[in-house]
Amino acid sequence: MTLPPLDPQDWEQYRALAHRMVDESLDYLRDVRDRPTWTPMPPPVRERLTSEPLPRSGVGDVAVYEEFLADIRPYPNGNIHPRFWGWVMGTGTPQAAMEDFLASVMNPNVGGFEQSPVLVERQVIKWCAELMGFPDTAGGILVSGGTLANDLCLAVARQKGAGFDVRAEGLQGGHPTLLVYGSTETHGWLKKGCELLGLGAAAFRRVPVLDDFTVNVAEMEAMIVADRAAGHRPICIVGTAGTVQTGATDDLEALADLAARQQLWFHVDGAFGSMAALSPDTAAQVKGQERADSIAFDLHKWGYLPFDVACVLVRHDADLVETFSAQGAYLSSEKRGVMAQSGVFFADRGVELTRSFKALKVWMRLRAIGTDTLGQHIARNVAQAHRLAALVQAHPELELLAPAPLNIVNLRYTAPGLDDTALDALNREILISLQEDGVAVPSGTVIRSRFAIRVAIANHRSNDADFDALVEAVVQRGRSLTVVR
Ligand SMILES: Cc1ncc(COP(=O)(O)O)c(C=O)c1O
């Protein structure tokens, strides 16, 4: 019996379709500004995407591509658009998308062994370590996102700080309670990480912040001392370079000093903020992160690369291996042949064995454009945030709800006679209508109990006119909704 082939039956016919895909994708990216930032999904599309029966037999390559064009491509969140500033996402570039394609064509498993992709990732890790000011002893690994990158670093901190063989015993041996310290502004990964690693959510000791949303270092130290006195075992302090809510960066120098004084692991969550090190205009904000024991940061946010790719850096590569190595006989290496190790067995530096070639797009983009160019775009986003914050402060109907030191601006529309509860509802409505009308996509949050329109800029396609348009649209909606009330 001849099976239907999985590879193209007719390569020339498939080549035509592949060329069409490339051409139409490039047009789609080139013309992104001409489309609304977001387009609500029509009910029939939603219906098709949610209730299509299991396809026992296929429709073919052309038909399924047409389905993609009709039902899938038009309805993303909009993060590639110049006026998308929701949460903290990135934009990606056409070049990096093509480089992802090249990686998929090679389709290597970058767990380890003798192959160029392993060396490419090792090179990328070395470059990242240099960018972050880490020493030659550093090791690292690329993973899917900031959450997982932070989790891996926390696992290393637990391994180094537990005071017993946590890999062998787990947390079941009647040991002291292990505790981790971070500010109340720490991203949700930390709670999840504590849960995942068996420390329990209560192990995350939430330290209050100062008026500028940075951690109160003195209070952190007092909590550590008190916890020790109570018989618990502090293992790690977490500083954030660029908090998710406001872009505040903890005093990383002070945290490094504290970690040294208290002999604790110092981890920096720099999901986007660590990348500020790439520009001389912004590097001072994250000074001190080079003293950390570990840093986790995304390349799919302020590296402007397509999802998903983030970097784990640990000051001593050996600590990463101590935490994660787990070679079975079936993974044994030899001196020669494919089973020889090119120097880094990445499966021993993380939780995954089979790993994709995320490193290729990082390597090719850094080689193609250089890190200085990347730094210039980061600095431009920061300048845009500062300009937007100034516009907000200068406008009598707008209010800045938090300092905007980096790339995040929290604002709201205000009108005389409306109390905070009414303003919360009004600003929610303004935000949703901005999105539904396709004008722009900021997201929302709550800052000191007040609803904020949150503009997080990790977008190389935005220009000043986009932010002017946002201000105008917020004010215009605010006015018309206030009249309606
Ligand atoms: C400060 C901070 N830490 C961690 C994360 C989680 O990163 P990811 O979404 O890549 O998992 C984010 C995401 O926005 C973040 O802003």
The ligand as a Tripos MOL2 file, in Angstrom:
@<TRIPOS>MOLECULE
LIG
   16    16     1     0     0
SMALL
NO_CHARGES

@<TRIPOS>ATOM
      1 C1          8.9140   41.7400   35.0520 C.3       1 LIG1
      2 C2          8.4210   40.5080   34.3810 C.ar      1 LIG1
      3 N1          8.8370   39.3110   34.8040 N.ar      1 LIG1
      4 C3          8.4410   38.1630   34.2200 C.ar      1 LIG1
      5 C4          7.5940   38.1780   33.1420 C.ar      1 LIG1
      6 C5          7.1710   36.8860   32.5170 C.3       1 LIG1
      7 O1          7.7600   36.7710   31.2420 O.3       1 LIG1
      8 P1          7.0930   35.8820   30.0990 P.3       1 LIG1
      9 O2          5.7860   36.5380   29.7690 O.co2     1 LIG1
     10 O3          8.0660   35.9410   28.9660 O.co2     1 LIG1
     11 O4          6.9150   34.5120   30.6570 O.co2     1 LIG1
     12 C6          7.1250   39.4030   32.6640 C.ar      1 LIG1
     13 C7          6.1550   39.4640   31.5630 C.2       1 LIG1
     14 O5          5.6900   40.5050   31.1720 O.2       1 LIG1
     15 C8          7.5560   40.6030   33.2840 C.ar      1 LIG1
     16 O6          7.1470   41.8010   32.8590 O.3       1 LIG1
@<TRIPOS>BOND
     1     1     2 1
     2     2     3 ar
     3     2    15 ar
     4     3     4 ar
     5     4     5 ar
     6     5     6 1
     7     5    12 ar
     8     6     7 1
     9     7     8 1
    10     8     9 2
    11     8    10 1
    12     8    11 1
    13    12    13 1
    14    12    15 ar
    15    13    14 2
    16    15    16 1
@<TRIPOS>SUBSTRUCTURE
     1 LIG1         1 GROUP 0 **** ****
